[in-house]
Amino acid sequence: MNPQIMPTLELLQSHLLTGAQYSGISDLSSLQSLFVGKRQLAPGAYDLKTLDSEGLLQIKKKALEKNVTLAKFKSLYGYK
């Protein structure tokens, strides 16, 4: 990896798929499906204080869907 290149979701996908191919995995569809419908988050921290109650409920729901605590979810996704 080149530290001068900004990390992107597309770059992560490329590295994963290339590594899988080099490892001899012939069916890459399961890895490719991880990225379907996903988009890059804007850089920086996300301040939860600016969310309304509905937005906070959505974040709590996403944390439950991923089976992680809200604190862990906030840490993983750059919320403060």
Phi and psi restraints in degrees (value plus and minus 20) as a CYANA .aco file:
   2 ASN   PHI    -122.1   -82.1
   2 ASN   PSI      96.6   136.6
   3 PRO   PHI     -86.9   -46.9
   3 PRO   PSI     -31.3     8.7
   4 GLN   PHI    -107.0   -67.0
   4 GLN   PSI     -29.5    10.5
   5 ILE   PHI    -113.7   -73.7
   5 ILE   PSI     109.0   149.0
   6 MET   PHI     -85.8   -45.8
   6 MET   PSI     107.3   147.3
   7 PRO   PHI     -87.3   -47.3
   7 PRO   PSI     116.8   156.8
   8 THR   PHI    -154.8  -114.8
   8 THR   PSI     145.2   185.2
   9 LEU   PHI     -83.8   -43.8
   9 LEU   PSI     -57.6   -17.6
  10 GLU   PHI     -85.6   -45.6
  10 GLU   PSI     -57.3   -17.3
  11 LEU   PHI     -87.1   -47.1
  11 LEU   PSI     -61.8   -21.8
  12 LEU   PHI     -80.3   -40.3
  12 LEU   PSI     -65.9   -25.9
  13 GLN   PHI     -79.5   -39.5
  13 GLN   PSI     -64.4   -24.4
  14 SER   PHI     -80.6   -40.6
  14 SER   PSI     -65.6   -25.6
  15 HIS   PHI     -84.6   -44.6
  15 HIS   PSI     -62.1   -22.1
  16 LEU   PHI     -83.4   -43.4
  16 LEU   PSI     -65.8   -25.8
  17 LEU   PHI     -87.7   -47.7
  17 LEU   PSI     -59.8   -19.8
  18 THR   PHI     -84.2   -44.2
  18 THR   PSI     -64.1   -24.1
  19 GLY   PHI     -82.6   -42.6
  19 GLY   PSI     -59.6   -19.6
  20 ALA   PHI     -85.0   -45.0
  20 ALA   PSI     -61.3   -21.3
  21 GLN   PHI     -83.2   -43.2
  21 GLN   PSI     -64.7   -24.7
  22 TYR   PHI     -83.9   -43.9
  22 TYR   PSI     -47.1    -7.1
  23 SER   PHI    -101.0   -61.0
  23 SER   PSI     -24.4    15.6
  24 GLY   PHI      73.4   113.4
  24 GLY   PSI      -9.8    30.2
  25 ILE   PHI     -98.1   -58.1
  25 ILE   PSI     101.4   141.4
  26 SER   PHI    -111.3   -71.3
  26 SER   PSI     -52.1   -12.1
  27 ASP   PHI    -118.9   -78.9
  27 ASP   PSI      83.7   123.7
  28 LEU   PHI    -114.5   -74.5
  28 LEU   PSI     -15.4    24.6
  29 SER   PHI     -81.8   -41.8
  29 SER   PSI     -56.1   -16.1
  30 SER   PHI     -87.7   -47.7
  30 SER   PSI     -57.5   -17.5
  31 LEU   PHI     -90.4   -50.4
  31 LEU   PSI     -60.9   -20.9
  32 GLN   PHI     -84.2   -44.2
  32 GLN   PSI     -54.1   -14.1
  33 SER   PHI     -87.4   -47.4
  33 SER   PSI     -40.6    -0.6
  34 LEU   PHI     -83.0   -43.0
  34 LEU   PSI     -45.3    -5.3
  35 PHE   PHI    -122.9   -82.9
  35 PHE   PSI     -24.9    15.1
  36 VAL   PHI     -86.4   -46.4
  36 VAL   PSI     104.7   144.7
  37 GLY   PHI      58.6    98.6
  37 GLY   PSI     -14.8    25.2
  38 LYS   PHI    -114.9   -74.9
  38 LYS   PSI     131.8   171.8
  39 ARG   PHI    -157.8  -117.8
  39 ARG   PSI     137.4   177.4
  40 GLN   PHI     -89.9   -49.9
  40 GLN   PSI     112.7   152.7
  41 LEU   PHI     -95.0   -55.0
  41 LEU   PSI     128.4   168.4
  42 ALA   PHI     -85.7   -45.7
  42 ALA   PSI     126.0   166.0
  43 PRO   PHI     -85.9   -45.9
  43 PRO   PSI     134.4   174.4
  44 GLY   PHI      86.9   126.9
  44 GLY   PSI     151.2   191.2
  45 ALA   PHI    -104.0   -64.0
  45 ALA   PSI     131.3   171.3
  46 TYR   PHI    -128.3   -88.3
  46 TYR   PSI     101.5   141.5
  47 ASP   PHI    -107.5   -67.5
  47 ASP   PSI      95.2   135.2
  48 LEU   PHI     -90.5   -50.5
  48 LEU   PSI     -36.9     3.1
  49 LYS   PHI     -86.8   -46.8
  49 LYS   PSI     -41.4    -1.4
  50 THR   PHI    -107.2   -67.2
  50 THR   PSI     -26.7    13.3
  51 LEU   PHI    -100.6   -60.6
  51 LEU   PSI     125.5   165.5
  52 ASP   PHI    -103.3   -63.3
  52 ASP   PSI     158.0   198.0
  53 SER   PHI     -82.7   -42.7
  53 SER   PSI     -54.5   -14.5
  54 GLU   PHI     -86.2   -46.2
  54 GLU   PSI     -62.7   -22.7
  55 GLY   PHI     -82.9   -42.9
  55 GLY   PSI     -60.9   -20.9
  56 LEU   PHI     -85.6   -45.6
  56 LEU   PSI     -58.8   -18.8
  57 LEU   PHI     -82.8   -42.8
  57 LEU   PSI     -58.4   -18.4
  58 GLN   PHI     -83.8   -43.8
  58 GLN   PSI     -60.3   -20.3
  59 ILE   PHI     -86.5   -46.5
  59 ILE   PSI     -62.3   -22.3
  60 LYS   PHI     -81.4   -41.4
  60 LYS   PSI     -60.0   -20.0
  61 LYS   PHI     -84.0   -44.0
  61 LYS   PSI     -63.4   -23.4
  62 LYS   PHI     -82.4   -42.4
  62 LYS   PSI     -59.5   -19.5
  63 ALA   PHI     -82.6   -42.6
  63 ALA   PSI     -62.6   -22.6
  64 LEU   PHI     -84.6   -44.6
  64 LEU   PSI     -59.3   -19.3
  65 GLU   PHI     -82.7   -42.7
  65 GLU   PSI     -54.4   -14.4
  66 LYS   PHI    -108.2   -68.2
  66 LYS   PSI     -19.9    20.1
  67 ASN   PHI      39.0    79.0
  67 ASN   PSI      23.7    63.7
  68 VAL   PHI    -149.9  -109.9
  68 VAL   PSI     140.5   180.5
  69 THR   PHI     -90.9   -50.9
  69 THR   PSI     139.5   179.5
  70 LEU   PHI     -81.1   -41.1
  70 LEU   PSI     -58.9   -18.9
  71 ALA   PHI     -81.8   -41.8
  71 ALA   PSI     -63.8   -23.8
  72 LYS   PHI     -85.3   -45.3
  72 LYS   PSI     -62.5   -22.5
  73 PHE   PHI     -79.8   -39.8
  73 PHE   PSI     -65.6   -25.6
  74 LYS   PHI     -81.7   -41.7
  74 LYS   PSI     -60.3   -20.3
  75 SER   PHI     -86.0   -46.0
  75 SER   PSI     -64.7   -24.7
  76 LEU   PHI     -84.2   -44.2
  76 LEU   PSI     -56.4   -16.4
  77 TYR   PHI    -126.3   -86.3
  77 TYR   PSI      -6.3    33.7
  78 GLY   PHI      57.5    97.5
  78 GLY   PSI       1.5    41.5
  79 TYR   PHI    -104.4   -64.4
  79 TYR   PSI     128.1   168.1
